[in-house]
Amino acid sequence: MPYYQTWEEFARAAEKLYLTDPMKVRVVLKYRHCDGNLCIKVTDNAVCLQYKTDQAQDVKKIEKLHGKLMRLMVGPGDC
C-alpha cells in the first residue's frame, strides 16, 4: 500500500473513492507520538489510499478533508 506524495492527489482520490460507494468506505486516522507522524487511510477493502505527514500545517488539511467526508456521510442521500 503505497503512500501518496502530494496532498492534492490524495484528497481528490479519497473523495472520488467515497463518492463511488459511500456504504463501503471507511476512514482511519492514526497518530504516532514517538515519530510525530499522522497517517490517514481511506479504504473500501478493494482500494486503499494512504497519506502520511509529520508537518503541522498538513494537520489542518487532513482535518478539513475529514470534515468534508463526514458532512457527505451525514448529508441527505438516496435511501
Z-matrix of the N, CA and C atoms (Angstrom, degrees):
N
C 1 1.447
C 2 1.530 1 109.22
N 3 1.283 2 117.87 1 95.80
C 4 1.464 3 120.30 2 -179.32
C 5 1.527 4 112.05 3 -73.79
N 6 1.317 5 114.99 4 155.08
C 7 1.464 6 121.65 5 177.68
C 8 1.524 7 109.58 6 -93.27
N 9 1.326 8 116.23 7 145.04
C 10 1.460 9 120.65 8 173.85
C 11 1.519 10 108.71 9 -71.94
N 12 1.322 11 116.80 10 142.65
C 13 1.456 12 121.65 11 -179.13
C 14 1.523 13 112.32 12 -85.95
N 15 1.331 14 117.59 13 -33.05
C 16 1.466 15 120.07 14 -179.06
C 17 1.519 16 110.14 15 -116.05
N 18 1.327 17 114.86 16 144.79
C 19 1.450 18 121.06 17 -178.19
C 20 1.524 19 111.93 18 -65.73
N 21 1.318 20 117.63 19 -39.86
C 22 1.459 21 121.82 20 -176.38
C 23 1.527 22 111.13 21 -60.54
N 24 1.331 23 116.68 22 -44.99
C 25 1.466 24 120.77 23 178.26
C 26 1.519 25 110.82 24 -61.54
N 27 1.326 26 115.96 25 -45.12
C 28 1.459 27 120.02 26 -178.79
C 29 1.524 28 111.34 27 -63.02
N 30 1.329 29 117.78 28 -45.78
C 31 1.465 30 121.72 29 -177.76
C 32 1.528 31 110.86 30 -61.89
N 33 1.329 32 117.19 31 -43.54
C 34 1.463 33 121.08 32 178.42
C 35 1.532 34 111.07 33 -62.84
N 36 1.326 35 115.96 34 -46.01
C 37 1.464 36 120.67 35 -178.30
C 38 1.531 37 110.94 36 -66.14
N 39 1.321 38 118.08 37 -38.66
C 40 1.463 39 121.45 38 -179.69
C 41 1.523 40 111.05 39 -66.24
N 42 1.327 41 117.09 40 -43.63
C 43 1.461 42 119.95 41 179.18
C 44 1.530 43 110.84 42 -65.90
N 45 1.322 44 116.40 43 -40.56
C 46 1.466 45 120.82 44 179.09
C 47 1.530 46 110.06 45 -64.01
N 48 1.328 47 117.08 46 -42.29
C 49 1.459 48 121.09 47 178.64
C 50 1.526 49 110.49 48 -62.18
N 51 1.323 50 116.86 49 -42.31
C 52 1.462 51 119.79 50 178.99
C 53 1.528 52 111.50 51 -63.79
N 54 1.311 53 116.72 52 -43.08
C 55 1.465 54 120.17 53 -176.22
C 56 1.534 55 112.80 54 -69.79
N 57 1.331 56 118.37 55 -22.98
C 58 1.467 57 120.34 56 179.06
C 59 1.522 58 111.64 57 -69.50
N 60 1.339 59 117.76 58 -41.34
C 61 1.469 60 120.82 59 178.83
C 62 1.527 61 109.84 60 -153.78
N 63 1.323 62 117.38 61 85.37
C 64 1.465 63 121.76 62 -174.79
C 65 1.530 64 114.64 63 -61.01
N 66 1.325 65 119.00 64 -26.05
C 67 1.463 66 120.62 65 -176.87
C 68 1.530 67 113.71 66 -75.65
N 69 1.321 68 117.58 67 -17.29
C 70 1.466 69 120.63 68 -177.41
C 71 1.523 70 113.98 69 -103.66
N 72 1.313 71 117.88 70 -14.83
C 73 1.462 72 120.76 71 -172.55
C 74 1.519 73 110.59 72 -84.08
N 75 1.331 74 114.84 73 139.21
C 76 1.461 75 120.04 74 172.90
C 77 1.526 76 109.28 75 -133.45
N 78 1.334 77 114.41 76 155.04
C 79 1.460 78 121.61 77 -176.60
C 80 1.530 79 108.03 78 -122.16
N 81 1.329 80 115.84 79 132.44
C 82 1.458 81 121.04 80 179.74
C 83 1.522 82 108.40 81 -126.12
N 84 1.338 83 116.09 82 129.39
C 85 1.463 84 122.28 83 173.50
C 86 1.519 85 107.81 84 -111.01
N 87 1.333 86 116.99 85 133.95
C 88 1.454 87 120.30 86 -179.94
C 89 1.527 88 108.97 87 -136.34
N 90 1.324 89 116.20 88 128.38
C 91 1.466 90 121.28 89 177.69
C 92 1.515 91 109.10 90 -116.96
N 93 1.329 92 115.77 91 129.17
C 94 1.469 93 121.27 92 175.72
C 95 1.519 94 108.13 93 -110.44
N 96 1.314 95 115.59 94 108.84
C 97 1.458 96 121.12 95 -176.21
C 98 1.529 97 111.80 96 -65.65
N 99 1.328 98 117.45 97 -37.67
C 100 1.469 99 119.63 98 -177.40
C 101 1.529 100 111.86 99 -63.72
N 102 1.331 101 117.50 100 -32.77
C 103 1.466 102 121.80 101 177.90
C 104 1.519 103 112.57 102 -96.66
N 105 1.324 104 116.65 103 -22.61
C 106 1.460 105 120.93 104 -174.83
C 107 1.516 106 112.21 105 75.13
N 108 1.334 107 116.93 106 25.41
C 109 1.466 108 122.04 107 -178.26
C 110 1.521 109 111.27 108 -102.22
N 111 1.323 110 115.28 109 139.59
C 112 1.454 111 122.11 110 172.62
C 113 1.519 112 106.86 111 -116.39
N 114 1.328 113 115.95 112 127.86
C 115 1.459 114 121.35 113 -177.81
C 116 1.516 115 108.53 114 -121.71
N 117 1.328 116 116.85 115 134.59
C 118 1.462 117 121.74 116 173.61
C 119 1.516 118 107.20 117 -118.75
N 120 1.327 119 114.56 118 134.18
C 121 1.459 120 120.96 119 -179.29
C 122 1.528 121 108.03 120 -128.12
N 123 1.322 122 116.41 121 130.74
C 124 1.461 123 123.13 122 176.47
C 125 1.530 124 106.11 123 -122.11
N 126 1.337 125 115.95 124 123.52
C 127 1.453 126 119.41 125 -175.15
C 128 1.525 127 111.48 126 -144.22
N 129 1.329 128 114.64 127 154.39
C 130 1.462 129 121.21 128 172.28
C 131 1.532 130 110.03 129 -126.72
N 132 1.308 131 117.35 130 23.73
C 133 1.463 132 127.63 131 -178.81
C 134 1.523 133 113.30 132 74.05
N 135 1.314 134 119.01 133 -14.18
C 136 1.461 135 121.46 134 174.99
C 137 1.525 136 109.68 135 -105.97
N 138 1.327 137 116.81 136 -39.99
C 139 1.458 138 123.52 137 -179.72
C 140 1.522 139 107.85 138 -119.71
N 141 1.323 140 116.45 139 134.96
C 142 1.459 141 120.96 140 179.08
C 143 1.528 142 108.89 141 -125.42
N 144 1.326 143 116.70 142 120.17
C 145 1.460 144 122.57 143 179.13
C 146 1.515 145 108.41 144 -110.36
N 147 1.346 146 117.34 145 132.43
C 148 1.454 147 120.99 146 -178.66
C 149 1.512 148 111.11 147 -134.51
N 150 1.339 149 114.20 148 146.28
C 151 1.462 150 121.31 149 175.05
C 152 1.521 151 107.80 150 -141.62
N 153 1.319 152 116.30 151 131.68
C 154 1.462 153 121.27 152 -179.14
C 155 1.524 154 109.15 153 -125.05
N 156 1.342 155 115.31 154 140.02
C 157 1.456 156 119.82 155 178.98
C 158 1.513 157 110.73 156 -146.09
N 159 1.321 158 114.72 157 155.31
C 160 1.460 159 120.61 158 171.63
C 161 1.530 160 110.10 159 -124.00
N 162 1.333 161 116.07 160 11.80
C 163 1.462 162 122.12 161 -179.27
C 164 1.526 163 110.18 162 -94.70
N 165 1.329 164 116.33 163 134.70
C 166 1.463 165 121.46 164 -177.77
C 167 1.528 166 111.82 165 -65.74
N 168 1.324 167 118.54 166 -34.57
C 169 1.471 168 120.09 167 -178.09
C 170 1.524 169 112.14 168 -69.13
N 171 1.330 170 118.09 169 -23.62
C 172 1.457 171 121.12 170 178.17
C 173 1.528 172 112.42 171 -73.24
N 174 1.321 173 116.90 172 -21.80
C 175 1.466 174 120.13 173 179.11
C 176 1.524 175 110.07 174 -61.02
N 177 1.321 176 117.44 175 -40.44
C 178 1.465 177 121.29 176 178.97
C 179 1.530 178 110.70 177 -63.68
N 180 1.328 179 117.97 178 -39.65
C 181 1.461 180 121.77 179 178.20
C 182 1.529 181 110.67 180 -64.32
N 183 1.330 182 116.17 181 -42.84
C 184 1.462 183 120.59 182 179.08
C 185 1.520 184 109.87 183 -64.19
N 186 1.322 185 116.19 184 -42.44
C 187 1.464 186 120.55 185 178.79
C 188 1.533 187 111.22 186 -61.80
N 189 1.323 188 116.65 187 -39.44
C 190 1.461 189 121.07 188 179.70
C 191 1.533 190 110.87 189 -66.05
N 192 1.338 191 118.08 190 -45.60
C 193 1.468 192 121.66 191 178.08
C 194 1.527 193 110.44 192 -63.50
N 195 1.315 194 116.95 193 -43.10
C 196 1.459 195 121.12 194 -179.66
C 197 1.529 196 109.96 195 -60.91
N 198 1.330 197 116.76 196 -42.52
C 199 1.459 198 121.00 197 177.02
C 200 1.523 199 112.22 198 -62.95
N 201 1.332 200 116.33 199 -40.44
C 202 1.470 201 121.17 200 179.20
C 203 1.527 202 110.69 201 -63.64
N 204 1.331 203 116.76 202 -44.32
C 205 1.462 204 120.33 203 178.45
C 206 1.528 205 111.02 204 -64.82
N 207 1.329 206 117.53 205 -38.28
C 208 1.462 207 120.42 206 178.45
C 209 1.531 208 111.08 207 -65.79
N 210 1.329 209 117.84 208 -39.25
C 211 1.466 210 120.92 209 176.73
C 212 1.531 211 110.80 210 -63.19
N 213 1.342 212 116.81 211 -39.47
C 214 1.465 213 120.33 212 176.97
C 215 1.529 214 111.17 213 -64.60
N 216 1.338 215 115.94 214 -35.74
C 217 1.468 216 120.14 215 -177.70
C 218 1.531 217 111.69 216 -70.70
N 219 1.316 218 117.74 217 -36.75
C 220 1.477 219 119.75 218 -176.56
C 221 1.515 220 112.92 219 -96.05
N 222 1.316 221 117.20 220 -5.74
C 223 1.462 222 120.79 221 179.95
C 224 1.510 223 112.49 222 -72.33
N 225 1.321 224 116.73 223 172.49
C 226 1.465 225 119.81 224 179.53
C 227 1.520 226 110.77 225 -63.93
N 228 1.313 227 114.71 226 136.93
C 229 1.469 228 119.67 227 -178.45
C 230 1.514 229 111.49 228 -128.36
N 231 1.296 230 115.79 229 -176.65
C 232 1.471 231 121.76 230 179.42
C 233 1.527 232 108.94 231 -94.14
N 234 1.295 233 117.98 232 77.00
C 235 1.473 234 121.78 233 -178.00
C 236 1.504 235 111.49 234 -76.91
